[in-house]
Amino acid sequence: MNLGALFQNKALIAGLAAWLIAQIIKMPLDYLRTGRWNWALLITTGGMPSSHSSLMTGTVLGIGLYDGFDSPVFALGVAITMIVTYDAAGVRRQAGIHAQRINLLFDELLHGHPVTERDLREVLGHTPLEVIGGILLGLIVATVQWLIWK
């Protein structure tokens, strides 16, 4: 097994670069919105842009650019990307909304008493705009990489 080949996989590098950039730019974008730094955004889900969407879009576009848009692997990548982006804006977003409501219910039921229950994570998914932002970032990163590293 040649691990060095991983560092030559241009499609993988495009996807991982898009993911990393998405995770990093979440912090300043959140700071502009809230006025405070949230370092946890480097390793958590949710926020603008969607790093899941960036990762998948960057990887799939990289596959298309380097291996061909007629490749069966590209077709599979598009299908998986559609599932991931739908899940990010749909199922995971709804799970986050449910967590908000359950946390509110706990607060109302236990108002005035110390709460020892751990809150559920409320930022699980993405708004459609966050997913679109992730898709655009993935497209940009993979295209720029391809232009530089053909």
DSSP file (Angstrom, degrees, kcal/mol; ACC not computed):
  #  RESIDUE AA STRUCTURE BP1 BP2  ACC     N-H-->O    O-->H-N    N-H-->O    O-->H-N    TCO  KAPPA ALPHA  PHI   PSI    X-CA   Y-CA   Z-CA
    1    1 A M              0   0    0      0, 0.0     2,-0.9     0, 0.0     3,-0.1   0.000 360.0 360.0 360.0 129.2    0.0    0.0    0.0
    2    2 A N    >   -     0   0    0      1,-0.2     3,-1.2     2,-0.0     4,-0.4  -0.821 360.0-179.9-103.3  96.4    1.4    3.3   -1.1
    3    3 A L  G >> S+     0   0    0     -2,-0.9     3,-1.3     1,-0.3     4,-0.6   0.782  79.2  69.7 -66.8 -25.8    0.4    6.0    1.4
    4    4 A G  G >4 S+     0   0    0      1,-0.3     3,-0.8     2,-0.2     4,-0.3   0.779  85.4  69.2 -61.7 -25.6    2.3    8.6   -0.6
    5    5 A A  G X> S+     0   0    0     -3,-1.2     3,-1.3     1,-0.2     4,-0.6   0.809  87.5  65.6 -63.6 -28.9   -0.4    8.2   -3.3
    6    6 A L  G X4 S+     0   0    0     -3,-1.3     3,-0.9    -4,-0.4    -1,-0.2   0.877  98.2  53.2 -58.9 -36.4   -2.9    9.9   -1.0
    7    7 A F  G << S+     0   0    0     -3,-0.8    -1,-0.3    -4,-0.6    -2,-0.2   0.553 109.0  49.7 -78.4  -6.1   -0.8   13.1   -1.3
    8    8 A Q  G <4 S+     0   0    0     -3,-1.3     2,-1.3    -4,-0.3    -1,-0.2   0.413  79.1 109.0-105.6  -2.9   -1.1   12.9   -5.0
    9    9 A N    <X  -     0   0    0     -3,-0.9     4,-2.4    -4,-0.6     5,-0.2  -0.625  49.1-172.4 -79.3  97.6   -4.8   12.3   -5.2
   10   10 A K  H  > S+     0   0    0     -2,-1.3     4,-2.3     1,-0.2    -1,-0.2   0.842  80.4  52.2 -65.2 -36.0   -5.9   15.7   -6.6
   11   11 A A  H  > S+     0   0    0      2,-0.2     4,-2.1     1,-0.2    51,-0.2   0.918 111.4  47.4 -66.6 -42.1   -9.6   15.1   -6.1
   12   12 A L  H  > S+     0   0    0      1,-0.2     4,-2.8     2,-0.2     5,-0.2   0.914 111.7  50.2 -63.5 -42.8   -9.1   14.2   -2.5
   13   13 A I  H  X S+     0   0    0     -4,-2.4     4,-2.5     1,-0.2     5,-0.2   0.895 108.8  52.6 -63.9 -40.0   -6.9   17.2   -1.9
   14   14 A A  H  X S+     0   0    0     -4,-2.3     4,-2.1     2,-0.2    45,-0.2   0.929 112.8  44.7 -60.8 -44.8   -9.5   19.5   -3.5
   15   15 A G  H  X S+     0   0    0     -4,-2.1     4,-2.4    43,-0.3    -2,-0.2   0.923 114.7  46.7 -66.5 -45.2  -12.2   18.2   -1.2
   16   16 A L  H  X S+     0   0    0     -4,-2.8     4,-2.7     2,-0.2    -1,-0.2   0.875 111.8  51.6 -66.6 -36.5  -10.1   18.3    1.9
   17   17 A A  H  X S+     0   0    0     -4,-2.5     4,-2.6    -5,-0.2     5,-0.2   0.917 110.7  48.3 -64.7 -42.4   -8.9   21.8    1.1
   18   18 A A  H  X S+     0   0    0     -4,-2.1     4,-2.3    -5,-0.2    -2,-0.2   0.913 112.4  49.3 -63.2 -42.3  -12.5   23.0    0.6
   19   19 A W  H  X S+     0   0    0     -4,-2.4     4,-2.5    35,-0.2    -2,-0.2   0.940 112.6  46.9 -61.1 -48.2  -13.5   21.3    3.9
   20   20 A L  H  X S+     0   0    0     -4,-2.7     4,-2.3     1,-0.2    -2,-0.2   0.915 112.5  49.0 -62.6 -44.5  -10.6   23.0    5.8
   21   21 A I  H  X S+     0   0    0     -4,-2.6     4,-2.7     1,-0.2    -1,-0.2   0.911 110.8  51.4 -62.2 -41.8  -11.3   26.4    4.3
   22   22 A A  H  X S+     0   0    0     -4,-2.3     4,-1.0    -5,-0.2    -2,-0.2   0.934 110.5  48.3 -60.5 -46.3  -15.0   26.1    5.2
   23   23 A Q  H  X S+     0   0    0     -4,-2.5     4,-0.6     1,-0.2     3,-0.3   0.901 114.2  46.8 -61.7 -40.6  -14.2   25.2    8.8
   24   24 A I  H >< S+     0   0    0     -4,-2.3     3,-0.9     1,-0.2    -2,-0.2   0.911 110.4  50.0 -70.4 -42.3  -11.8   28.1    9.2
   25   25 A I  H 3X S+     0   0    0     -4,-2.7     4,-1.7     1,-0.2    -1,-0.2   0.620  93.1  76.7 -77.7  -8.6  -14.0   30.8    7.6
   26   26 A K  H 3X S+     0   0    0     -4,-1.0     4,-2.6    -3,-0.3    -1,-0.2   0.891  90.7  57.4 -61.0 -37.7  -16.9   29.8    9.9
   27   27 A M  H <X S+     0   0    0     -3,-0.9     4,-2.5    -4,-0.6    11,-0.2   0.958 108.7  39.8 -64.4 -53.9  -15.3   31.6   12.8
   28   28 A P  H  > S+     0   0    0      0, 0.0     4,-2.3     0, 0.0    -1,-0.2   0.881 116.3  52.2 -65.6 -33.6  -14.9   35.1   11.3
   29   29 A L  H  X S+     0   0    0     -4,-1.7     4,-1.2     2,-0.2    -2,-0.2   0.916 112.1  45.6 -65.2 -40.8  -18.4   34.9    9.7
   30   30 A D  H  X S+     0   0    0     -4,-2.6     4,-2.9     2,-0.2     5,-0.4   0.879 110.2  54.8 -67.4 -37.5  -19.9   33.9   13.0
   31   31 A Y  H  X S+     0   0    0     -4,-2.5     4,-2.9     1,-0.2    -2,-0.2   0.912 105.9  51.6 -62.0 -42.0  -17.9   36.7   14.7
   32   32 A L  H  < S+     0   0    0     -4,-2.3    -1,-0.2     1,-0.2    -2,-0.2   0.835 115.7  42.8 -62.8 -31.2  -19.4   39.3   12.3
   33   33 A R  H  < S+     0   0    0     -4,-1.2    -2,-0.2    -5,-0.2    -1,-0.2   0.876 130.6  20.9 -80.8 -40.0  -22.9   37.9   13.1
   34   34 A T  H  < S-     0   0    0     -4,-2.9    -3,-0.2     2,-0.2    -2,-0.2   0.678  91.3-126.4-107.7 -21.6  -22.5   37.6   16.9
   35   35 A G  S  < S+     0   0    0     -4,-2.9     2,-0.3    -5,-0.4    -4,-0.2   0.592  79.9  88.6  82.1  10.5  -19.6   39.9   17.9
   36   36 A R  S    S-     0   0    0     -6,-0.3     2,-0.4    -5,-0.1    -2,-0.2  -0.989  78.5-112.8-140.6 151.5  -17.8   37.1   19.7
   37   37 A W        -     0   0    0     -2,-0.3     2,-0.5    -3,-0.1     3,-0.1  -0.660  22.7-167.6 -84.0 133.0  -15.3   34.4   18.8
   38   38 A N    >   -     0   0    0     -2,-0.4     3,-1.5   -11,-0.2     4,-0.2  -0.853   7.1-179.8-122.1  92.8  -16.4   30.8   18.9
   39   39 A W  G >  S+     0   0    0     -2,-0.5     3,-1.7     1,-0.3     4,-0.2   0.715  74.2  74.6 -67.5 -21.2  -13.4   28.6   18.6
   40   40 A A  G >> S+     0   0    0      1,-0.3     3,-1.8     2,-0.2     4,-0.9   0.738  77.1  77.6 -64.1 -21.6  -15.5   25.5   18.8
   41   41 A L  G <4 S+     0   0    0     -3,-1.5    -1,-0.3     1,-0.3    -2,-0.2   0.710  79.2  71.8 -62.7 -18.5  -16.7   26.1   15.2
   42   42 A L  G <4 S+     0   0    0     -3,-1.7    -1,-0.3     1,-0.2    -2,-0.2   0.795 115.3  20.0 -65.3 -26.5  -13.3   24.8   14.0
   43   43 A I  T <4 S+     0   0    0     -3,-1.8     2,-0.2    -4,-0.2    -2,-0.2   0.352 109.0  85.7-127.2   5.7  -14.4   21.2   15.0
   44   44 A T  S  < S-     0   0    0     -4,-0.9     2,-0.1   -21,-0.1    80,-0.1  -0.622  71.8-110.5-108.1 168.4  -18.2   21.3   15.2
   45   45 A T  S    S+     0   0    0     -2,-0.2    80,-0.1    78,-0.2    78,-0.1  -0.458  74.0  43.3 -88.5 166.2  -21.0   20.8   12.6
   46   46 A G        +     0   0    0     78,-0.3    80,-0.2     1,-0.2     5,-0.1  -0.059  64.8  91.2  87.4 169.0  -23.4   23.6   11.5
   47   47 A G  S    S-     0   0    0     78,-0.5    -1,-0.2     3,-0.1     4,-0.1  -0.194  73.9 -22.6  96.0 172.5  -22.7   27.2   10.5
   48   48 A M  S    S+     0   0    0    -22,-0.2   -19,-0.2     2,-0.1   -18,-0.2  -0.876 118.6  23.5-105.4 128.0  -21.8   29.0    7.3
   49   49 A P  S    S-     0   0    0      0, 0.0     2,-0.6     0, 0.0    82,-0.2   0.677  89.0-120.8 -87.5 167.2  -20.6   27.6    5.0
   50   50 A S     >  -     0   0    0     80,-2.4     4,-2.0     1,-0.2     5,-0.1  -0.566  18.8-163.9 -69.5 115.8  -21.5   23.9    5.2
   51   51 A S  H  > S+     0   0    0     -2,-0.6     4,-2.7     2,-0.2     5,-0.2   0.803  89.4  58.3 -72.7 -27.8  -18.2   22.1    5.4
   52   52 A H  H  > S+     0   0    0      2,-0.2     4,-2.3     1,-0.2     5,-0.2   0.937 109.3  44.0 -63.5 -45.4  -19.9   18.8    4.5
   53   53 A S  H  > S+     0   0    0      2,-0.2     4,-2.6     1,-0.2     5,-0.3   0.889 114.2  50.3 -66.6 -39.2  -21.2   20.4    1.3
   54   54 A S  H  X S+     0   0    0     -4,-2.0     4,-2.7     2,-0.2     5,-0.3   0.931 110.9  49.1 -63.4 -46.1  -17.8   21.9    0.5
   55   55 A L  H  X S+     0   0    0     -4,-2.7     4,-2.2   -37,-0.2     5,-0.2   0.946 116.2  41.3 -58.2 -51.5  -16.0   18.6    1.1
   56   56 A M  H  X S+     0   0    0     -4,-2.3     4,-2.7     2,-0.2     5,-0.2   0.917 117.1  46.5 -67.2 -44.0  -18.3   16.7   -1.2
   57   57 A T  H  X S+     0   0    0     -4,-2.6     4,-2.7    -5,-0.2     5,-0.3   0.922 113.6  48.7 -66.9 -43.3  -18.6   19.3   -3.9
   58   58 A G  H  X S+     0   0    0     -4,-2.7     4,-2.0    -5,-0.3   -43,-0.3   0.912 114.6  45.8 -61.2 -43.3  -14.8   19.9   -4.0
   59   59 A T  H  X S+     0   0    0     -4,-2.2     4,-2.4    -5,-0.3    -2,-0.2   0.934 115.0  46.0 -65.6 -46.9  -14.1   16.2   -4.2
   60   60 A V  H  X S+     0   0    0     -4,-2.7     4,-2.4     2,-0.2    -2,-0.2   0.905 113.5  48.0 -67.4 -41.3  -16.7   15.4   -6.8
   61   61 A L  H  X S+     0   0    0     -4,-2.7     4,-3.0    -5,-0.2    -1,-0.2   0.905 110.6  53.4 -65.3 -38.1  -15.7   18.4   -9.0
   62   62 A G  H  X S+     0   0    0     -4,-2.0     4,-2.7    -5,-0.3     5,-0.4   0.913 107.9  50.3 -59.5 -42.8  -12.1   17.3   -8.6
   63   63 A I  H  X>S+     0   0    0     -4,-2.4     4,-2.8     1,-0.2     5,-0.7   0.938 113.0  46.6 -59.2 -46.7  -13.1   13.8   -9.8
   64   64 A G  H  X5S+     0   0    0     -4,-2.4     4,-1.1     3,-0.2    -2,-0.2   0.917 115.4  44.6 -62.9 -44.0  -14.8   15.3  -12.8
   65   65 A L  H  <5S+     0   0    0     -4,-3.0    -2,-0.2     3,-0.2    -1,-0.2   0.894 124.9  31.3 -69.0 -40.2  -12.0   17.7  -13.7
   66   66 A Y  H  <5S+     0   0    0     -4,-2.7    -2,-0.2    -5,-0.2    -3,-0.2   0.819 134.3  24.5 -90.8 -32.5   -9.1   15.1  -13.3
   67   67 A D  H  <5S-     0   0    0     -4,-2.8    -3,-0.2    -5,-0.4    -2,-0.2   0.547 116.1 -91.8-112.2 -11.1  -10.8   11.8  -14.3
   68   68 A G    ><< -     0   0    0     -4,-1.1     3,-1.2    -5,-0.7     6,-0.3   0.060  18.0-108.7 109.8 141.4  -13.6   13.0  -16.5
   69   69 A F  T 3  S+     0   0    0      1,-0.2    -1,-0.1    -5,-0.2    -5,-0.1   0.551 116.4  62.1 -77.8  -7.7  -17.3   13.9  -16.1
   70   70 A D  T 3  S+     0   0    0     -6,-0.2    -1,-0.2    -3,-0.1    -2,-0.1   0.338  78.9 118.0 -96.2   5.9  -18.2   10.7  -17.9
   71   71 A S    <>  -     0   0    0     -3,-1.2     4,-1.9     1,-0.1     3,-0.2  -0.484  67.9-136.4 -74.2 138.6  -16.6    8.5  -15.2
   72   72 A P  H  > S+     0   0    0      0, 0.0     4,-2.5     0, 0.0     5,-0.2   0.835 108.4  58.4 -61.2 -30.9  -18.8    6.2  -13.2
   73   73 A V  H  > S+     0   0    0      2,-0.2     4,-2.5     1,-0.2     5,-0.1   0.890 104.1  50.9 -66.1 -38.0  -17.0    7.4  -10.0
   74   74 A F  H  > S+     0   0    0     -6,-0.3     4,-2.5     2,-0.2    -1,-0.2   0.924 109.6  50.4 -62.5 -44.0  -18.1   11.0  -10.9
   75   75 A A  H  X S+     0   0    0     -4,-1.9     4,-2.1     1,-0.2    -2,-0.2   0.925 111.8  47.1 -60.3 -45.1  -21.7    9.8  -11.2
   76   76 A L  H  X S+     0   0    0     -4,-2.5     4,-2.5     1,-0.2    -1,-0.2   0.908 110.9  52.8 -62.5 -41.6  -21.5    8.0   -7.9
   77   77 A G  H  X S+     0   0    0     -4,-2.5     4,-2.6     1,-0.2    -2,-0.2   0.892 107.7  50.8 -61.5 -40.9  -20.0   11.1   -6.3
   78   78 A V  H  X S+     0   0    0     -4,-2.5     4,-2.3     2,-0.2    -1,-0.2   0.926 110.9  49.1 -62.5 -44.2  -22.8   13.3   -7.6
   79   79 A A  H  X S+     0   0    0     -4,-2.1     4,-1.7     1,-0.2    -2,-0.2   0.932 113.6  45.2 -61.7 -45.7  -25.4   10.9   -6.1
   80   80 A I  H  X S+     0   0    0     -4,-2.5     4,-2.7     1,-0.2    -1,-0.2   0.891 111.2  53.9 -66.1 -38.4  -23.6   10.8   -2.7
   81   81 A T  H  X S+     0   0    0     -4,-2.6     4,-2.7     1,-0.2     5,-0.3   0.895 106.1  52.8 -62.7 -39.6  -23.2   14.6   -2.8
   82   82 A M  H  X S+     0   0    0     -4,-2.3     4,-2.0     1,-0.2    -1,-0.2   0.905 111.2  46.8 -61.8 -40.4  -26.9   15.1   -3.4
   83   83 A I  H  X S+     0   0    0     -4,-1.7     4,-2.7     2,-0.2    -2,-0.2   0.929 113.2  48.2 -66.5 -45.3  -27.7   12.9   -0.4
   84   84 A V  H  X S+     0   0    0     -4,-2.7     4,-2.6     2,-0.2    -2,-0.2   0.925 114.2  45.0 -63.5 -45.5  -25.2   14.7    1.9
   85   85 A T  H  X S+     0   0    0     -4,-2.7     4,-1.9     2,-0.2    -1,-0.2   0.889 114.3  48.9 -69.1 -37.2  -26.4   18.1    1.0
   86   86 A Y  H  X S+     0   0    0     -4,-2.0     4,-2.0    -5,-0.3     5,-0.3   0.929 113.2  48.0 -63.5 -44.3  -30.0   17.1    1.3
   87   87 A D  H  <>S+     0   0    0     -4,-2.7     5,-2.5     1,-0.2     6,-0.5   0.902 109.3  53.6 -62.3 -42.1  -29.3   15.6    4.7
   88   88 A A  H  <5S+     0   0    0     -4,-2.6    38,-2.9     1,-0.2    -1,-0.2   0.894 120.2  31.8 -61.9 -40.5  -27.3   18.7    5.9
   89   89 A A  H  <5S+     0   0    0     -4,-1.9    -1,-0.2    36,-0.2    -2,-0.2   0.644 132.3  29.2 -92.1 -15.6  -30.2   21.0    5.1
   90   90 A G  T  X5S+     0   0    0     -4,-2.0     4,-2.5    -5,-0.2    -3,-0.2   0.787 124.0  21.8-107.2 -83.1  -33.1   18.6    5.8
   91   91 A V  H  >5S+     0   0    0     -5,-0.3     4,-2.2     1,-0.2     5,-0.2   0.923 127.1  44.5 -62.2 -49.9  -32.7   15.8    8.3
   92   92 A R  H  ><S+     0   0    0     -5,-2.5     4,-1.8     1,-0.2    33,-0.6   0.869 113.1  52.7 -66.7 -34.6  -29.9   17.2   10.4
   93   93 A R  H  > S+     0   0    0     -6,-0.5     4,-2.1    31,-0.2    -1,-0.2   0.927 109.8  48.3 -64.4 -44.1  -31.5   20.7   10.4
   94   94 A Q  H  X S+     0   0    0     -4,-2.5     4,-2.5     1,-0.2    -2,-0.2   0.884 108.2  54.5 -63.7 -38.1  -34.8   19.2   11.7
   95   95 A A  H  X S+     0   0    0     -4,-2.2     4,-2.2     1,-0.2    -1,-0.2   0.887 108.2  50.3 -62.2 -37.7  -32.9   17.3   14.4
   96   96 A G  H  X S+     0   0    0     -4,-1.8     4,-2.1     2,-0.2    -2,-0.2   0.893 109.4  50.1 -65.8 -40.2  -31.4   20.6   15.5
   97   97 A I  H  X S+     0   0    0     -4,-2.1     4,-2.1     2,-0.2    -2,-0.2   0.905 110.4  50.6 -64.7 -40.9  -34.8   22.2   15.6
   98   98 A H  H  X S+     0   0    0     -4,-2.5     4,-2.6     1,-0.2     5,-0.2   0.908 108.0  53.0 -62.3 -40.9  -36.1   19.3   17.7
   99   99 A A  H  X S+     0   0    0     -4,-2.2     4,-2.6     1,-0.2    21,-0.3   0.905 107.7  51.6 -61.5 -40.8  -33.1   19.7   20.1
  100  100 A Q  H  X S+     0   0    0     -4,-2.1     4,-2.3    22,-0.2    -1,-0.2   0.935 111.9  46.0 -59.2 -46.5  -34.0   23.4   20.5
  101  101 A R  H  X S+     0   0    0     -4,-2.1     4,-2.3     2,-0.2    -2,-0.2   0.895 112.9  49.1 -66.3 -40.4  -37.6   22.6   21.4
  102  102 A I  H  X S+     0   0    0     -4,-2.6     4,-2.5     2,-0.2    -1,-0.2   0.914 111.3  49.9 -66.1 -42.0  -36.6   19.8   23.8
  103  103 A N  H  X S+     0   0    0     -4,-2.6     4,-2.3    -5,-0.2    -2,-0.2   0.900 110.8  50.0 -62.5 -40.1  -34.1   22.1   25.5
  104  104 A L  H  X S+     0   0    0     -4,-2.3     4,-2.5     2,-0.2    -2,-0.2   0.903 109.3  51.9 -63.6 -41.2  -36.8   24.7   25.8
  105  105 A L  H  X S+     0   0    0     -4,-2.3     4,-2.7     2,-0.2     5,-0.2   0.921 109.3  49.3 -61.0 -45.4  -39.2   22.1   27.3
  106  106 A F  H  X S+     0   0    0     -4,-2.5     4,-2.4     1,-0.2    -2,-0.2   0.921 111.1  50.3 -59.4 -43.9  -36.5   21.1   29.9
  107  107 A D  H  < S+     0   0    0     -4,-2.3    -2,-0.2     1,-0.2    -1,-0.2   0.904 112.7  46.1 -61.8 -41.7  -36.0   24.8   30.8
  108  108 A E  H >< S+     0   0    0     -4,-2.5     3,-0.8     1,-0.2    -1,-0.2   0.905 115.2  46.1 -68.6 -40.8  -39.7   25.3   31.2
  109  109 A L  H 3< S+     0   0    0     -4,-2.7    -2,-0.2     1,-0.2    -1,-0.2   0.849 122.4  35.4 -69.9 -33.6  -40.2   22.2   33.3
  110  110 A L  T >< S+     0   0    0     -4,-2.4     3,-2.4    -5,-0.2    -1,-0.2   0.095  80.9 154.1-109.6  22.2  -37.2   22.8   35.5
  111  111 A H  T <  S+     0   0    0     -3,-0.8    -3,-0.1     1,-0.3    -4,-0.0  -0.275  72.6  14.2 -57.4 128.4  -37.4   26.6   35.8
  112  112 A G  T 3  S+     0   0    0      1,-0.3    -1,-0.3    -5,-0.1    -4,-0.1   0.330 108.8  97.5  89.6  -8.1  -35.8   27.8   39.0
  113  113 A H  S <  S-     0   0    0     -3,-2.4    -1,-0.3     1,-0.0     2,-0.1  -0.870  86.9 -97.5-111.3 145.9  -34.1   24.5   39.7
  114  114 A P        -     0   0    0      0, 0.0     2,-0.7     0, 0.0    -3,-0.0  -0.410  38.2-136.4 -60.9 132.4  -30.5   23.6   38.9
  115  115 A V        +     0   0    0      1,-0.2    -8,-0.0    -2,-0.1    -9,-0.0  -0.826  30.3 170.8 -96.4 116.7  -30.4   21.8   35.6
  116  116 A T        +     0   0    0     -2,-0.7     2,-0.2     2,-0.1    -1,-0.2   0.568  49.2 103.5 -98.4 -11.7  -28.1   18.8   35.7
  117  117 A E  S    S-     0   0    0      1,-0.1     2,-0.4   -11,-0.0    -2,-0.0  -0.479  77.8-119.9 -70.1 139.7  -29.3   17.5   32.3
  118  118 A R        -     0   0    0     -2,-0.2    -1,-0.1     1,-0.1    -2,-0.1  -0.674  30.7-114.8 -81.5 131.3  -26.9   18.1   29.5
  119  119 A D        -     0   0    0     -2,-0.4     2,-0.2     1,-0.1    -1,-0.1  -0.313  28.1-113.9 -64.2 146.6  -28.4   20.2   26.7
  120  120 A L        -     0   0    0    -21,-0.3     2,-0.3     1,-0.1    -1,-0.1  -0.528  38.2 -97.1 -75.3 148.6  -28.8   18.6   23.3
  121  121 A R        -     0   0    0     -2,-0.2   -22,-0.2     1,-0.2     3,-0.1  -0.538  38.0-173.0 -68.2 126.1  -26.7   20.0   20.5
  122  122 A E        +     0   0    0     -2,-0.3     2,-1.0     1,-0.2     3,-0.3   0.670  68.6  68.5 -97.3 -19.7  -29.0   22.4   18.6
  123  123 A V        +     0   0    0      1,-0.2   -78,-0.2   -78,-0.1    -1,-0.2  -0.727  57.9 125.4-103.8  84.8  -26.7   23.3   15.7
  124  124 A L        +     0   0    0     -2,-1.0   -78,-0.3   -32,-0.3   -31,-0.2   0.770  66.6  28.7-105.5 -39.6  -26.6   20.0   13.8
  125  125 A G  S    S-     0   0    0    -33,-0.6   -78,-0.5    -3,-0.3     2,-0.3  -0.285  75.0-109.0-114.6-164.5  -27.7   20.9   10.3
  126  126 A H        -     0   0    0    -38,-2.9   -33,-0.2   -80,-0.2   -78,-0.1  -0.908  20.0-115.5-131.1 153.6  -27.6   23.8    7.9
  127  127 A T     >  -     0   0    0     -2,-0.3     4,-2.0     1,-0.1     3,-0.3  -0.477  43.0-105.3 -74.8 160.0  -29.9   26.3    6.4
  128  128 A P  H  > S+     0   0    0      0, 0.0     4,-2.6     0, 0.0     5,-0.2   0.875 123.3  55.9 -55.8 -36.0  -30.3   26.1    2.6
  129  129 A L  H  > S+     0   0    0      1,-0.2     4,-2.5     2,-0.2     5,-0.1   0.893 105.6  50.5 -64.0 -39.2  -28.1   29.2    2.3
  130  130 A E  H  > S+     0   0    0     -3,-0.3   -80,-2.4     2,-0.2     4,-2.0   0.879 111.0  49.0 -65.4 -37.6  -25.3   27.6    4.3
  131  131 A V  H  X S+     0   0    0     -4,-2.0     4,-2.5     2,-0.2    -2,-0.2   0.923 111.3  49.0 -67.1 -44.0  -25.5   24.5    2.1
  132  132 A I  H  X S+     0   0    0     -4,-2.6     4,-2.8     1,-0.2     5,-0.2   0.904 109.7  53.0 -61.7 -40.7  -25.4   26.7   -1.0
  133  133 A G  H  X S+     0   0    0     -4,-2.5     4,-2.3     1,-0.2    -1,-0.2   0.904 110.1  48.0 -59.9 -41.5  -22.4   28.5    0.5
  134  134 A G  H  X S+     0   0    0     -4,-2.0     4,-2.4     2,-0.2    -2,-0.2   0.897 111.2  50.0 -65.3 -41.2  -20.6   25.2    1.0
  135  135 A I  H  X S+     0   0    0     -4,-2.5     4,-2.4     2,-0.2    -2,-0.2   0.936 111.9  47.8 -63.1 -46.4  -21.4   24.1   -2.5
  136  136 A L  H  X S+     0   0    0     -4,-2.8     4,-2.5     1,-0.2    -2,-0.2   0.908 111.3  50.8 -62.0 -41.7  -20.0   27.3   -4.0
  137  137 A L  H  X S+     0   0    0     -4,-2.3     4,-2.8    -5,-0.2     5,-0.2   0.926 110.2  49.6 -62.2 -43.9  -16.9   27.1   -1.9
  138  138 A G  H  X S+     0   0    0     -4,-2.4     4,-2.2     1,-0.2     5,-0.2   0.902 111.4  49.2 -60.5 -42.2  -16.3   23.5   -3.0
  139  139 A L  H  X S+     0   0    0     -4,-2.4     4,-2.1     2,-0.2    -1,-0.2   0.918 113.6  46.4 -63.0 -43.5  -16.7   24.5   -6.6
  140  140 A I  H  X S+     0   0    0     -4,-2.5     4,-2.8     2,-0.2     5,-0.3   0.943 113.3  47.3 -65.7 -48.6  -14.3   27.5   -6.3
  141  141 A V  H  X S+     0   0    0     -4,-2.8     4,-2.5     1,-0.2     5,-0.2   0.931 114.6  45.8 -62.2 -46.8  -11.6   25.6   -4.4
  142  142 A A  H  X S+     0   0    0     -4,-2.2     4,-2.3    -5,-0.2    -1,-0.2   0.897 114.7  48.4 -64.6 -39.5  -11.6   22.6   -6.8
  143  143 A T  H  X S+     0   0    0     -4,-2.1     4,-2.4    -5,-0.2    -2,-0.2   0.932 112.6  47.0 -66.9 -45.7  -11.6   24.9   -9.9
  144  144 A V  H  X S+     0   0    0     -4,-2.8     4,-1.8     1,-0.2     5,-0.2   0.922 113.2  49.5 -61.9 -43.7   -8.8   27.1   -8.6
  145  145 A Q  H  X S+     0   0    0     -4,-2.5     4,-3.4    -5,-0.3    -1,-0.2   0.927 111.1  49.7 -59.9 -44.3   -6.8   24.0   -7.7
  146  146 A W  H  < S+     0   0    0     -4,-2.3    -2,-0.2     1,-0.2    -1,-0.2   0.890 109.4  51.4 -63.6 -39.9   -7.4   22.5  -11.1
  147  147 A L  H  < S+     0   0    0     -4,-2.4     3,-0.3     1,-0.2    -1,-0.2   0.849 119.4  36.6 -64.9 -33.3   -6.3   25.7  -12.8
  148  148 A I  H  < S+     0   0    0     -4,-1.8     2,-0.3     1,-0.2    -2,-0.2   0.854 127.1  34.1 -84.6 -37.8   -3.1   25.7  -10.8
  149  149 A W     <        0   0    0     -4,-3.4    -1,-0.2    -5,-0.2    -2,-0.1  -0.563 360.0 360.0-125.7  65.0   -2.4   22.0  -10.7
  150  150 A K              0   0    0     -2,-0.3    -1,-0.1    -3,-0.3    -4,-0.1   0.487 360.0 360.0 -73.4 360.0   -3.5   20.4  -14.0
